[in-house]
Each structure stands twice: as C-alpha cells, then as structure tokens.
Amino acid sequence: MLRLVLFFSTNIAVLLILGIVCKVLGIDQRLAMSGQSLPGLLLMAGVIGMLGSFISLATSKWIAKRTTGARVIDTPRDATEVWLKDTVARQAHAVGIGTPEIAIFDSPELNAFATGMNKNNALVAVSVGLLRGMQKEEVEAVLAHEISHVANGDMVTMGLVQGVLNTFVIFVSRLIASVVDGMLRRGSTGGASPIYFIVSMVMQVVLGLLASIIAMWFSRWREFRADAGSAKLVGKDKMIAALERLRAQHAPVMLPREIEAMGISGDMGHGLKRLFMSHPPLEERIQALRQAA
C-alpha cells in the first residue's frame, strides 16, 4: 500500500513541479497561443501517463497467466510441485512477505518470472524447461531471485518509473510542438495547426526512445539487486551456478513482450542495442556476484 501511495503522490508531485516551472517561464502563454491550456495539458499527461502504468500494473498477473498459459499450483500433482510450493513459502517467509502464487508455464526455455501489484499478492512462475534443465539447487536460486524482486517491490517501482516517464514524454512532446507551432506561425492565434500534431508525434517517438533507455537502465539495475537478494537467501554459489546454466543454454528468450522484463534472463545485445536491454549480460551478473563480499 505504501508503494501505491508513493506511485500516485510522485506522479502528482511531478505534475505540480511541471506546472510551476511552466508558469514561471511563461510557457503557459505560449501554449495558449496554440489553443492549449496548461492545466488541461498537465491533466491529460498525468492521466495517460499514470493511469496507463497503473492499469498495466493492476492487470499484470492476469496478463502473465494469459500470455504464457501458466497453470497455478493449487493442489500439487507430484513431488516437484510440492517442493516448489514449500520452497517459495519458505523463502517468502524469510523475507517477510506473503506467499506468492506459484505457477508453471509450458516452455522449453529456462526461464521464470515474478509479477503482481502487491508484494503480498504476487505470482512467481517457472517454465517446464527450467525444471527439467536445472539442478534443484539452481532452481532454488532462481526462485529466490524472483522472490527478491517481489520483496523489493520491483514491479510497483518499475510501474512508477514508467508512469513518470510517460507523463514527461506526453507533456514535453506537446509543449515542444506548441512552441514550434507558435514560432512558425509567428505568434498568430486560432488554435493548433497541422504543424503542431506532426511535431508532437515526432517528438513523442524521439522522447519515447529516450524514456525507454532510462526505464531499461533501471530494469537492469534491479536484476543485479535481485541476484544479490538470491545470493543472500540461498548462497552465492547457487545463484552463480543458475546463471552459468542460463548462459549455457544459448537460446533466444521466448517470453511474451508484455512480461519479458520480468524474466530471469533477457535477450542479449551489442552496441546501441544494449541500451534497450531489460537484463544485463549474464557474464556481468556472474562477475558482480563473484566480486560481492
């Protein structure tokens, strides 16, 4: 609940700061020349940016189950499922959160993910390929990694970051479009022209790419933190072994795009593509663990 309050209060604070800055700099007058209202633009940016992220966060468990076909383990069918439920419950208790739902999804790749808008009502899912391709100690480390994500509130924090970035992209793109429109029309009034809409769309794409770089940087940072959390829960050697196993699979990530950033590993990239990676390279994650005290 505290993180949800932070989610909304941070977005509101961002809107207030943007409004004050625009008033001080006289930008509200430029907006009026293009038929735009500063309060109206702030409200639109806030609603679209914040509401979109909140809906995505609130429906994250439902989307994850639907897109992966994950089957929640209510009544364990075999010894493996009993072990999974017991392990997740024990780790959740160790970090002081409610026991997440545990699910299995049918995929040959070695992967797992955690999602949910509340750390006491989350979902942890593992692939069939992970259960078949990893030793039990390695699976335990992967589960601890996902439990660490939940305990750290990474899903809510990621939603908060994305919401703030969306608000900035929507507001700044329209602000720049209004300024350009006013300059090209030499300050004439009469509402926004086609120039406004063209510049607005172009800037939204450009700023959206920059926002994505920031969001993916945060996503990579939280992976290092979840690795450290797993090492603390089950031991550094187990987490390193799990990452080494992931590195050895040499297979592309096949999680749906909606939940790709939630997986234990992601697509690798080189050059500029690295800026848009949701996960750090496995080699860097292994090295970080080996260097940790």
Secondary structure, DSSP 8 states (H G I E B T S, - for coil): -HHHHHHHHHHHHHHHHHHHHHHHTTHHHHHHHTT--HHHHHHHHHHHHHHHHHHHHHTHHHHHHHHHT-EE-SS--SHHHHHHHHHHHHHHHHHT----EEEEE--SS--EEEE-SSTTS-EEEEEHHHHHHS-HHHHHHHHHHHHHHHHTTHHHHHHHHHHHHHHHHHHHHHHHHHHHHHHHTTT--SS--HHHHHHHHHHHHHHHHHHHHHHHHHHHHHHHHHHHHHHHHH-HHHHHHHHHHHHHH-----S-GGGGGGBSS-----GGGGGG-SS--HHHHHHHHHH--
